[in-house]
Amino acid sequence: MSDTHSHSVAFVRTETLPQLPPPASEAGVVKWMRENLFSSIPNSILTLVSLYVIFQLVTGAFPWIANGIWNTNSLAECREILDGATGACFSVITERWNQLLFGFSYPSEFYWRPGLAFLLLFVAAAPVMFFDLPRKLLLFTAIYPFLAYWLIWGGTIYTPLFALLGIIIGYLVYARFVKDSFAMGFFGGVIAAFIAWFIGGYIVGAIAPAEPFLEAVQSRDMGGFMLNMTLGVVCVSLSLPLGIVLALGRQSDMPIIKWICVVFIEFIRGVPLITLLFVANVVLAYFLPPGTTFDLILRVIIMITMFSAAYIAEVIRGGLAALPKGQYEAADSLGLDYAQAMRLIILPQALKISIPGIVNVAVGLFKDTTLVSVISMFDLVGMIRGPILSSTDWNGVYWELFMAASVLFFVVCYGISQYSQWLERRLATDHR
């Protein structure tokens, strides 16, 4: 009986079996393809059609790119070397790279100046874009716009110094009166800054030395991708704070301030950017005193900034409207005034919500800087359509030039997009 009982007891394993690998269809590339490319019959059909289209594009473009010529001095030499074969003439890029980047009038011996300003841009933007860096670096961020202006345009250093002094005086006036009233502090600071700039202009004209520290370069000599970068960086940087002010002004309880902002936003949003550029180029000169010169690039910056600020204002207003009323009530319960509530509680949350919309406007604005070519400014597209294609050496080269322009714009816009996605993940504290 004992033998029968011992044979009826189930065997109990004393050690754990090793884990088996997952099935081939549930791991690695096969799993990703099954879930993303072939998850259903319609998706499978679309995947196959897309792969066929990509295959046709690659097989058609690869020989043209692979057989490209990089070391000739004209289109005729490229065609002579190709001898009827399919191939691109990339020599126009290697031969005219300086005009594509800096225009055809910017002195070649001064290329180091905009190049240095471009490198310093990353140093100045770093403490604003990445929060872990020391806050002391913000001092260089504040100085950078005036330093970059002096490097690119040259001339006397007193001009950017007095411009910086006007900003400092405006901020001091704002800090003095904002405790009494946000509107009084803001408008008082703006007026004080303009007065300081007006006085500084006369002083610069009186004390500017005959020999400047850096040789001056006229705005009409600016061109190429440098002009697009200058307009994009300056206009985005200026339109963001202006858009915040317009969004807050549109929600203001003061009727005059509110209606000024409403009329400005709706008028600018209802007018095409190209119309504003024609106004900056032609019409604006009629409103100036006779003999007054107003730099064309400055006029274009003003118009593009106004255009972008109107759209950013609406994006931020959407962020403000998305906040629950309890956030405003919480600020009131803490005894914060209007400026403190906006700076510490309301705007940080509204701007976080508005990041995708702001980035969308910024990317669109940067690409829209190519519209300045229609008012005879030789930006990257203006250089391609004008001096390069009109020359006898490269008349007929299109794909190579516009491909180079597309790559430059794509790199900048893709970088902005990737940073915005990183920033959204970094600020997604409500999902942690």
DRENDO-1510 file (C-alpha; in Angstrom, 1 decimal, always signed):
<recs>
REC; n; res; u; v; w
REC; 1; MET; +0.0; +0.0; +0.0 .
REC; 2; SER; +2.8; +2.3; +0.7 .
REC; 3; ASP; +4.2; +1.6; -2.7 .
REC; 4; THR; +0.9; +2.5; -4.4 .
REC; 5; HIS; +0.7; +5.8; -2.4 .
REC; 6; SER; +4.2; +6.7; -3.3 .
REC; 7; HIS; +3.5; +6.2; -7.0 .
REC; 8; SER; +0.3; +8.4; -6.9 .
REC; 9; VAL; +2.0; +11.5; -5.5 .
REC; 10; ALA; +2.7; +14.1; -8.3 .
REC; 11; PHE; +6.3; +15.1; -8.9 .
REC; 12; VAL; +7.2; +18.6; -7.6 .
REC; 13; ARG; +10.1; +20.3; -9.4 .
REC; 14; THR; +12.7; +21.8; -7.0 .
REC; 15; GLU; +14.2; +24.4; -9.4 .
REC; 16; THR; +12.7; +27.1; -11.7 .
REC; 17; LEU; +12.7; +26.5; -15.4 .
REC; 18; PRO; +14.7; +29.1; -17.4 .
REC; 19; GLN; +12.5; +31.7; -19.2 .
REC; 20; LEU; +11.8; +30.9; -22.8 .
REC; 21; PRO; +12.4; +33.6; -25.5 .
REC; 22; PRO; +9.2; +35.2; -26.8 .
REC; 23; PRO; +7.8; +34.0; -30.1 .
REC; 24; ALA; +9.4; +35.6; -33.2 .
REC; 25; SER; +6.2; +37.4; -34.0 .
REC; 26; GLU; +6.2; +39.1; -30.6 .
REC; 27; ALA; +9.7; +40.6; -30.5 .
REC; 28; GLY; +12.1; +42.8; -32.4 .
REC; 29; VAL; +11.6; +44.1; -35.9 .
REC; 30; VAL; +8.9; +41.5; -36.7 .
REC; 31; LYS; +6.7; +42.8; -33.9 .
REC; 32; TRP; +7.2; +46.4; -34.8 .
REC; 33; MET; +6.4; +45.8; -38.5 .
REC; 34; ARG; +3.3; +43.7; -37.5 .
REC; 35; GLU; +2.0; +46.4; -35.2 .
REC; 36; ASN; +2.9; +49.5; -37.3 .
REC; 37; LEU; +3.0; +48.4; -41.0 .
REC; 38; PHE; +0.8; +45.4; -41.3 .
REC; 39; SER; -1.7; +45.7; -38.4 .
REC; 40; SER; -4.7; +45.4; -40.8 .
REC; 41; ILE; -5.4; +44.8; -44.5 .
REC; 42; PRO; -5.8; +48.5; -45.4 .
REC; 43; ASN; -2.6; +49.3; -43.5 .
REC; 44; SER; -0.8; +46.5; -45.3 .
REC; 45; ILE; -2.0; +47.8; -48.7 .
REC; 46; LEU; -0.9; +51.3; -47.9 .
REC; 47; THR; +2.5; +50.0; -46.7 .
REC; 48; LEU; +3.1; +48.1; -49.9 .
REC; 49; VAL; +2.1; +51.1; -52.1 .
REC; 50; SER; +4.3; +53.5; -50.0 .
REC; 51; LEU; +7.3; +51.1; -50.4 .
REC; 52; TYR; +6.7; +50.9; -54.1 .
REC; 53; VAL; +6.6; +54.7; -54.4 .
REC; 54; ILE; +9.8; +55.1; -52.2 .
REC; 55; PHE; +11.5; +52.5; -54.3 .
REC; 56; GLN; +10.7; +54.3; -57.6 .
REC; 57; LEU; +11.9; +57.6; -56.1 .
REC; 58; VAL; +15.1; +56.2; -54.8 .
REC; 59; THR; +16.0; +54.3; -57.9 .
REC; 60; GLY; +15.2; +57.3; -60.0 .
REC; 61; ALA; +17.2; +59.9; -57.9 .
REC; 62; PHE; +20.1; +57.8; -56.8 .
REC; 63; PRO; +22.0; +57.7; -60.2 .
REC; 64; TRP; +21.4; +61.5; -60.5 .
REC; 65; ILE; +23.0; +62.1; -57.1 .
REC; 66; ALA; +25.7; +59.4; -57.3 .
REC; 67; ASN; +27.0; +60.7; -60.7 .
REC; 68; GLY; +27.0; +64.3; -59.4 .
REC; 69; ILE; +29.9; +66.6; -60.4 .
REC; 70; TRP; +31.5; +68.8; -57.7 .
REC; 71; ASN; +34.6; +70.4; -59.3 .
REC; 72; THR; +33.8; +72.3; -62.4 .
REC; 73; ASN; +33.5; +76.1; -63.0 .
REC; 74; SER; +30.3; +76.2; -65.1 .
REC; 75; LEU; +27.3; +74.2; -66.2 .
REC; 76; ALA; +28.8; +73.7; -69.6 .
REC; 77; GLU; +31.8; +71.9; -68.1 .
REC; 78; CYS; +29.5; +69.7; -66.0 .
REC; 79; ARG; +27.6; +68.6; -69.1 .
REC; 80; GLU; +30.8; +68.0; -71.0 .
REC; 81; ILE; +32.1; +65.7; -68.3 .
REC; 82; LEU; +28.7; +63.9; -68.0 .
REC; 83; ASP; +28.6; +63.5; -71.8 .
REC; 84; GLY; +24.9; +62.7; -71.9 .
REC; 85; ALA; +24.8; +60.6; -68.7 .
REC; 86; THR; +22.4; +61.3; -65.9 .
REC; 87; GLY; +24.0; +63.3; -63.1 .
REC; 88; ALA; +23.7; +66.4; -61.0 .
REC; 89; CYS; +25.9; +69.5; -61.3 .
REC; 90; PHE; +26.7; +70.1; -57.6 .
REC; 91; SER; +29.6; +72.3; -58.7 .
REC; 92; VAL; +27.3; +75.3; -58.4 .
REC; 93; ILE; +27.2; +74.7; -54.7 .
REC; 94; THR; +30.9; +74.4; -54.2 .
REC; 95; GLU; +31.6; +77.3; -56.5 .
REC; 96; ARG; +28.9; +79.7; -55.1 .
REC; 97; TRP; +28.7; +78.5; -51.5 .
REC; 98; ASN; +29.8; +81.9; -50.2 .
REC; 99; GLN; +27.0; +83.7; -52.1 .
REC; 100; LEU; +24.4; +81.2; -50.9 .
REC; 101; LEU; +25.5; +81.8; -47.2 .
REC; 102; PHE; +26.5; +85.4; -47.2 .
REC; 103; GLY; +25.2; +87.1; -50.3 .
REC; 104; PHE; +27.3; +88.5; -53.2 .
REC; 105; SER; +28.1; +91.9; -51.6 .
REC; 106; TYR; +29.2; +91.0; -48.0 .
REC; 107; PRO; +33.0; +91.4; -47.9 .
REC; 108; SER; +34.7; +88.0; -48.0 .
REC; 109; GLU; +37.3; +89.1; -45.5 .
REC; 110; PHE; +34.5; +89.7; -42.9 .
REC; 111; TYR; +32.9; +86.2; -43.2 .
REC; 112; TRP; +34.3; +85.4; -39.8 .
REC; 113; ARG; +32.1; +88.0; -38.1 .
REC; 114; PRO; +28.7; +86.5; -38.9 .
REC; 115; GLY; +30.2; +83.0; -38.4 .
REC; 116; LEU; +31.3; +84.0; -34.9 .
REC; 117; ALA; +27.9; +85.6; -34.2 .
REC; 118; PHE; +26.2; +82.3; -35.3 .
REC; 119; LEU; +28.4; +80.2; -33.0 .
REC; 120; LEU; +27.8; +82.6; -30.1 .
REC; 121; LEU; +24.1; +82.2; -30.7 .
REC; 122; PHE; +24.2; +78.7; -29.3 .
REC; 123; VAL; +26.0; +79.9; -26.2 .
REC; 124; ALA; +23.5; +82.7; -25.7 .
REC; 125; ALA; +20.5; +80.4; -26.3 .
REC; 126; ALA; +21.7; +77.6; -24.1 .
REC; 127; PRO; +20.7; +79.0; -20.6 .
REC; 128; VAL; +17.2; +79.9; -22.0 .
REC; 129; MET; +16.6; +76.5; -23.6 .
REC; 130; PHE; +18.1; +74.2; -21.0 .
REC; 131; PHE; +17.2; +74.8; -17.4 .
REC; 132; ASP; +20.1; +72.9; -15.8 .
REC; 133; LEU; +22.7; +75.4; -16.8 .
REC; 134; PRO; +23.9; +78.1; -14.4 .
REC; 135; ARG; +21.7; +81.1; -14.3 .
REC; 136; LYS; +24.7; +83.4; -14.5 .
REC; 137; LEU; +25.0; +82.6; -18.2 .
REC; 138; LEU; +21.8; +84.7; -18.7 .
REC; 139; LEU; +24.0; +87.7; -18.5 .
REC; 140; PHE; +25.7; +86.8; -21.8 .
REC; 141; THR; +22.2; +86.0; -23.2 .
REC; 142; ALA; +21.2; +89.6; -22.5 .
REC; 143; ILE; +24.4; +91.0; -24.0 .
REC; 144; TYR; +24.4; +88.8; -27.1 .
REC; 145; PRO; +21.9; +90.7; -29.3 .
REC; 146; PHE; +23.9; +93.9; -29.1 .
REC; 147; LEU; +27.2; +92.0; -29.6 .
REC; 148; ALA; +25.8; +90.1; -32.6 .
REC; 149; TYR; +24.6; +93.4; -34.2 .
REC; 150; TRP; +28.0; +94.9; -33.8 .
REC; 151; LEU; +29.8; +91.8; -35.2 .
REC; 152; ILE; +27.5; +91.6; -38.3 .
REC; 153; TRP; +27.0; +95.3; -39.1 .
REC; 154; GLY; +30.2; +96.6; -37.6 .
REC; 155; GLY; +30.7; +100.3; -37.1 .
REC; 156; THR; +31.2; +102.1; -33.8 .
REC; 157; ILE; +30.6; +100.1; -30.6 .
REC; 158; TYR; +28.8; +103.0; -29.1 .
REC; 159; THR; +25.6; +102.2; -31.0 .
REC; 160; PRO; +25.0; +98.8; -29.4 .
REC; 161; LEU; +26.2; +100.2; -26.0 .
REC; 162; PHE; +23.5; +102.9; -26.0 .
REC; 163; ALA; +20.9; +100.5; -27.2 .
REC; 164; LEU; +21.8; +98.2; -24.3 .
REC; 165; LEU; +21.7; +101.3; -21.9 .
REC; 166; GLY; +18.1; +102.1; -23.2 .
REC; 167; ILE; +17.0; +98.5; -22.3 .
REC; 168; ILE; +18.5; +98.8; -18.8 .
REC; 169; ILE; +16.8; +102.2; -18.2 .
REC; 170; GLY; +13.5; +100.8; -19.5 .
REC; 171; TYR; +13.7; +97.8; -17.2 .
REC; 172; LEU; +14.5; +100.0; -14.2 .
REC; 173; VAL; +11.5; +102.2; -14.8 .
REC; 174; TYR; +9.3; +99.1; -15.3 .
REC; 175; ALA; +10.5; +97.6; -12.0 .
REC; 176; ARG; +9.9; +100.9; -10.2 .
REC; 177; PHE; +6.2; +101.3; -11.3 .
REC; 178; VAL; +5.0; +97.8; -11.9 .
REC; 179; LYS; +4.3; +97.4; -8.2 .
REC; 180; ASP; +1.7; +100.2; -8.5 .
REC; 181; SER; +0.3; +99.2; -11.9 .
REC; 182; PHE; +1.4; +96.6; -14.5 .
REC; 183; ALA; +0.2; +98.9; -17.3 .
REC; 184; MET; +2.0; +101.9; -15.9 .
REC; 185; GLY; +5.2; +99.9; -15.4 .
REC; 186; PHE; +5.1; +98.4; -18.9 .
REC; 187; PHE; +4.3; +101.6; -20.8 .
REC; 188; GLY; +6.6; +103.7; -18.6 .
REC; 189; GLY; +9.5; +101.3; -19.3 .
REC; 190; VAL; +8.8; +101.4; -23.1 .
REC; 191; ILE; +8.7; +105.2; -23.1 .
REC; 192; ALA; +11.9; +105.5; -21.0 .
REC; 193; ALA; +13.7; +103.1; -23.4 .
REC; 194; PHE; +12.7; +105.1; -26.5 .
REC; 195; ILE; +13.7; +108.4; -24.9 .
REC; 196; ALA; +17.1; +106.9; -24.0 .
REC; 197; TRP; +17.6; +105.6; -27.5 .
REC; 198; PHE; +16.6; +109.0; -29.0 .
REC; 199; ILE; +19.1; +110.8; -26.8 .
REC; 200; GLY; +21.7; +108.1; -27.4 .
REC; 201; GLY; +21.4; +108.5; -31.2 .
REC; 202; TYR; +22.4; +112.2; -31.0 .
REC; 203; ILE; +25.3; +111.4; -28.6 .
REC; 204; VAL; +26.6; +108.6; -31.0 .
REC; 205; GLY; +26.5; +111.0; -33.9 .
REC; 206; ALA; +28.5; +113.5; -31.9 .
REC; 207; ILE; +31.1; +111.3; -30.3 .
REC; 208; ALA; +31.5; +108.5; -32.8 .
REC; 209; PRO; +35.2; +108.2; -33.8 .
REC; 210; ALA; +36.2; +108.6; -37.4 .
REC; 211; GLU; +37.8; +105.1; -37.3 .
REC; 212; PRO; +35.3; +102.5; -36.0 .
REC; 213; PHE; +36.4; +99.4; -34.1 .
REC; 214; LEU; +35.0; +97.2; -36.8 .
REC; 215; GLU; +34.5; +98.3; -40.4 .
REC; 216; ALA; +30.9; +99.0; -41.1 .
REC; 217; VAL; +28.9; +96.9; -43.5 .
REC; 218; GLN; +25.7; +98.3; -45.1 .
REC; 219; SER; +22.4; +96.5; -44.8 .
REC; 220; ARG; +22.2; +96.4; -48.6 .
REC; 221; ASP; +25.2; +94.1; -48.6 .
REC; 222; MET; +23.5; +91.5; -46.4 .
REC; 223; GLY; +22.2; +88.5; -48.2 .
REC; 224; GLY; +22.1; +84.7; -48.5 .
REC; 225; PHE; +21.1; +82.3; -45.7 .
REC; 226; MET; +22.7; +84.7; -43.2 .
REC; 227; LEU; +19.9; +87.2; -43.9 .
REC; 228; ASN; +17.2; +84.4; -43.4 .
REC; 229; MET; +18.8; +83.4; -40.1 .
REC; 230; THR; +19.1; +87.0; -39.0 .
REC; 231; LEU; +15.4; +87.8; -39.8 .
REC; 232; GLY; +14.2; +84.4; -38.3 .
REC; 233; VAL; +16.1; +84.7; -35.0 .
REC; 234; VAL; +15.4; +88.4; -34.4 .
REC; 235; CYS; +11.7; +88.3; -35.4 .
REC; 236; VAL; +11.0; +85.1; -33.4 .
REC; 237; SER; +12.8; +86.5; -30.3 .
REC; 238; LEU; +10.9; +89.8; -30.5 .
REC; 239; SER; +7.5; +88.4; -31.5 .
REC; 240; LEU; +7.2; +86.1; -28.5 .
REC; 241; PRO; +7.2; +88.8; -25.7 .
REC; 242; LEU; +5.2; +91.1; -27.9 .
REC; 243; GLY; +2.7; +88.3; -28.5 .
REC; 244; ILE; +2.4; +87.7; -24.7 .
REC; 245; VAL; +1.7; +91.4; -24.2 .
REC; 246; LEU; -1.0; +91.4; -26.9 .
REC; 247; ALA; -2.6; +88.3; -25.5 .
REC; 248; LEU; -2.7; +89.8; -22.0 .
REC; 249; GLY; -3.9; +93.1; -23.4 .
REC; 250; ARG; -6.8; +91.4; -25.3 .
REC; 251; GLN; -8.0; +89.9; -21.9 .
REC; 252; SER; -7.5; +93.2; -20.1 .
REC; 253; ASP; -10.4; +94.8; -18.2 .
REC; 254; MET; -9.3; +98.2; -19.5 .
REC; 255; PRO; -11.4; +98.9; -22.6 .
REC; 256; ILE; -8.9; +101.1; -24.4 .
REC; 257; ILE; -6.0; +98.6; -24.0 .
REC; 258; LYS; -8.3; +95.7; -24.9 .
REC; 259; TRP; -9.6; +97.2; -28.1 .
REC; 260; ILE; -6.2; +98.4; -29.3 .
REC; 261; CYS; -4.9; +94.9; -29.0 .
REC; 262; VAL; -8.0; +93.4; -30.6 .
REC; 263; VAL; -7.8; +95.8; -33.6 .
REC; 264; PHE; -4.1; +95.2; -34.0 .
REC; 265; ILE; -4.4; +91.4; -33.9 .
REC; 266; GLU; -7.4; +91.1; -36.2 .
REC; 267; PHE; -6.0; +93.6; -38.7 .
REC; 268; ILE; -2.5; +92.0; -38.9 .
REC; 269; ARG; -4.0; +88.5; -39.1 .
REC; 270; GLY; -6.3; +89.6; -42.0 .
REC; 271; VAL; -3.4; +91.0; -44.1 .
REC; 272; PRO; -1.0; +88.8; -46.1 .
REC; 273; LEU; +2.6; +89.0; -45.0 .
REC; 274; ILE; +3.7; +89.9; -48.5 .
REC; 275; THR; +1.5; +93.0; -48.3 .
REC; 276; LEU; +3.2; +94.1; -45.1 .
REC; 277; LEU; +6.6; +93.6; -46.8 .
REC; 278; PHE; +5.6; +95.8; -49.7 .
REC; 279; VAL; +4.4; +98.4; -47.1 .
REC; 280; ALA; +7.8; +98.2; -45.4 .
REC; 281; ASN; +9.6; +98.6; -48.7 .
REC; 282; VAL; +7.6; +101.3; -50.4 .
REC; 283; VAL; +4.8; +102.9; -48.3 .
REC; 284; LEU; +6.6; +103.3; -45.0 .
REC; 285; ALA; +9.0; +105.8; -46.5 .
REC; 286; TYR; +6.2; +108.2; -47.3 .
REC; 287; PHE; +5.4; +108.6; -43.6 .
REC; 288; LEU; +8.9; +109.7; -42.7 .
REC; 289; PRO; +10.3; +113.2; -42.9 .
REC; 290; PRO; +12.0; +114.2; -46.1 .
REC; 291; GLY; +15.6; +113.0; -46.2 .
REC; 292; THR; +15.1; +110.5; -43.4 .
REC; 293; THR; +16.7; +107.1; -44.0 .
REC; 294; PHE; +15.2; +104.1; -42.3 .
REC; 295; ASP; +17.1; +100.9; -42.8 .
REC; 296; LEU; +15.2; +98.4; -45.0 .
REC; 297; ILE; +16.2; +95.4; -42.8 .
REC; 298; LEU; +14.9; +97.2; -39.8 .
REC; 299; ARG; +11.6; +97.9; -41.6 .
REC; 300; VAL; +11.3; +94.3; -42.6 .
REC; 301; ILE; +12.0; +93.1; -39.0 .
REC; 302; ILE; +9.3; +95.4; -37.7 .
REC; 303; MET; +6.7; +94.1; -40.1 .
REC; 304; ILE; +7.5; +90.4; -39.8 .
REC; 305; THR; +7.6; +90.8; -36.0 .
REC; 306; MET; +4.2; +92.4; -36.0 .
REC; 307; PHE; +2.8; +89.6; -38.2 .
REC; 308; SER; +4.2; +86.8; -36.1 .
REC; 309; ALA; +3.3; +88.5; -32.8 .
REC; 310; ALA; -0.4; +88.6; -33.8 .
REC; 311; TYR; -0.5; +84.9; -34.4 .
REC; 312; ILE; +1.5; +84.1; -31.3 .
REC; 313; ALA; -0.9; +86.2; -29.3 .
REC; 314; GLU; -3.8; +84.1; -30.4 .
REC; 315; VAL; -1.9; +80.9; -29.6 .
REC; 316; ILE; -1.1; +82.2; -26.1 .
REC; 317; ARG; -4.7; +83.4; -25.6 .
REC; 318; GLY; -5.8; +79.8; -26.3 .
REC; 319; GLY; -3.4; +78.7; -23.6 .
REC; 320; LEU; -4.8; +81.2; -21.1 .
REC; 321; ALA; -8.3; +80.2; -21.9 .
REC; 322; ALA; -7.5; +76.5; -21.3 .
REC; 323; LEU; -6.5; +77.2; -17.7 .
REC; 324; PRO; -9.2; +76.5; -15.2 .
REC; 325; LYS; -10.6; +79.5; -13.3 .
REC; 326; GLY; -9.3; +78.0; -10.1 .
REC; 327; GLN; -5.8; +79.0; -11.1 .
REC; 328; TYR; -6.7; +82.6; -11.1 .
REC; 329; GLU; -8.6; +82.2; -7.8 .
REC; 330; ALA; -5.5; +80.5; -6.3 .
REC; 331; ALA; -3.4; +83.5; -7.2 .
REC; 332; ASP; -5.9; +85.9; -5.7 .
REC; 333; SER; -6.0; +83.8; -2.5 .
REC; 334; LEU; -2.2; +84.0; -2.1 .
REC; 335; GLY; -2.5; +87.8; -2.2 .
REC; 336; LEU; -0.5; +88.2; -5.5 .
REC; 337; ASP; -1.0; +91.2; -7.6 .
REC; 338; TYR; -1.6; +91.0; -11.4 .
REC; 339; ALA; +2.1; +91.0; -12.4 .
REC; 340; GLN; +3.1; +88.4; -9.8 .
REC; 341; ALA; +0.1; +86.2; -10.6 .
REC; 342; MET; +0.9; +86.2; -14.3 .
REC; 343; ARG; +4.6; +85.7; -13.9 .
REC; 344; LEU; +4.5; +83.0; -11.2 .
REC; 345; ILE; +1.3; +81.0; -11.8 .
REC; 346; ILE; -0.7; +81.8; -15.0 .
REC; 347; LEU; +1.9; +82.4; -17.8 .
REC; 348; PRO; +4.1; +79.4; -17.0 .
REC; 349; GLN; +1.1; +77.0; -17.3 .
REC; 350; ALA; -0.3; +78.9; -20.4 .
REC; 351; LEU; +3.0; +78.9; -22.2 .
REC; 352; LYS; +3.5; +75.2; -21.5 .
REC; 353; ILE; +0.1; +74.5; -23.1 .
REC; 354; SER; +1.0; +76.8; -26.1 .
REC; 355; ILE; +4.4; +75.2; -26.9 .
REC; 356; PRO; +3.1; +73.3; -30.0 .
REC; 357; GLY; +1.3; +76.4; -31.4 .
REC; 358; ILE; +4.3; +78.7; -30.8 .
REC; 359; VAL; +6.7; +76.3; -32.5 .
REC; 360; ASN; +4.4; +76.0; -35.4 .
REC; 361; VAL; +4.3; +79.8; -35.8 .
REC; 362; ALA; +8.1; +80.0; -35.4 .
REC; 363; VAL; +8.8; +77.4; -38.1 .
REC; 364; GLY; +6.3; +79.0; -40.4 .
REC; 365; LEU; +7.9; +82.4; -39.8 .
REC; 366; PHE; +11.4; +81.2; -40.5 .
REC; 367; LYS; +10.3; +79.7; -43.8 .
REC; 368; ASP; +8.3; +82.9; -44.6 .
REC; 369; THR; +11.6; +84.9; -44.5 .
REC; 370; THR; +12.1; +83.8; -48.1 .
REC; 371; LEU; +9.3; +86.2; -49.1 .
REC; 372; VAL; +11.7; +89.1; -48.7 .
REC; 373; SER; +13.1; +88.1; -52.1 .
REC; 374; VAL; +10.0; +89.7; -53.7 .
REC; 375; ILE; +11.1; +93.1; -52.5 .
REC; 376; SER; +14.6; +92.8; -54.0 .
REC; 377; MET; +16.3; +91.5; -50.9 .
REC; 378; PHE; +18.9; +88.9; -51.8 .
REC; 379; ASP; +18.2; +86.2; -49.2 .
REC; 380; LEU; +18.9; +82.5; -50.0 .
REC; 381; VAL; +16.1; +82.2; -52.5 .
REC; 382; GLY; +16.8; +85.7; -53.8 .
REC; 383; MET; +20.4; +84.8; -54.5 .
REC; 384; ILE; +19.3; +81.7; -56.4 .
REC; 385; ARG; +16.7; +83.4; -58.5 .
REC; 386; GLY; +18.8; +86.5; -59.0 .
REC; 387; PRO; +22.6; +86.6; -59.3 .
REC; 388; ILE; +23.3; +82.9; -59.6 .
REC; 389; LEU; +20.7; +81.8; -62.2 .
REC; 390; SER; +21.1; +85.0; -64.1 .
REC; 391; SER; +24.9; +84.3; -64.6 .
REC; 392; THR; +25.9; +82.7; -67.9 .
REC; 393; ASP; +27.9; +80.1; -66.1 .
REC; 394; TRP; +25.0; +78.6; -64.2 .
REC; 395; ASN; +21.9; +79.5; -66.1 .
REC; 396; GLY; +19.8; +76.3; -66.1 .
REC; 397; VAL; +20.8; +74.8; -62.8 .
REC; 398; TYR; +17.7; +74.6; -60.6 .
REC; 399; TRP; +17.4; +71.3; -58.8 .
REC; 400; GLU; +20.8; +71.4; -57.2 .
REC; 401; LEU; +20.4; +74.9; -55.8 .
REC; 402; PHE; +16.9; +74.5; -54.5 .
REC; 403; MET; +17.9; +71.2; -53.0 .
REC; 404; ALA; +20.7; +72.9; -51.1 .
REC; 405; ALA; +18.2; +75.6; -49.9 .
REC; 406; SER; +15.8; +72.9; -48.8 .
REC; 407; VAL; +18.5; +71.1; -46.8 .
REC; 408; LEU; +19.5; +74.3; -44.9 .
REC; 409; PHE; +15.9; +75.1; -44.0 .
REC; 410; PHE; +15.1; +71.5; -43.1 .
REC; 411; VAL; +18.0; +71.3; -40.7 .
REC; 412; VAL; +16.9; +74.5; -38.8 .
REC; 413; CYS; +13.2; +73.7; -38.8 .
REC; 414; TYR; +13.8; +70.0; -37.8 .
REC; 415; GLY; +16.0; +71.2; -34.9 .
REC; 416; ILE; +13.3; +73.5; -33.7 .
REC; 417; SER; +10.8; +70.8; -33.8 .
REC; 418; GLN; +12.9; +68.3; -32.0 .
REC; 419; TYR; +13.7; +70.8; -29.2 .
REC; 420; SER; +10.0; +71.6; -28.8 .
REC; 421; GLN; +9.2; +67.9; -28.4 .
REC; 422; TRP; +12.0; +67.5; -25.8 .
REC; 423; LEU; +10.7; +70.6; -24.0 .
REC; 424; GLU; +7.2; +69.2; -23.9 .
REC; 425; ARG; +8.4; +65.9; -22.4 .
REC; 426; ARG; +10.5; +67.9; -19.9 .
REC; 427; LEU; +7.6; +70.0; -18.8 .
REC; 428; ALA; +5.0; +67.2; -18.7 .
REC; 429; THR; +4.9; +67.3; -14.9 .
REC; 430; ASP; +1.1; +66.6; -14.8 .
REC; 431; HIS; +1.7; +63.0; -16.1 .
REC; 432; ARG; +4.4; +62.0; -13.7 .
</recs>
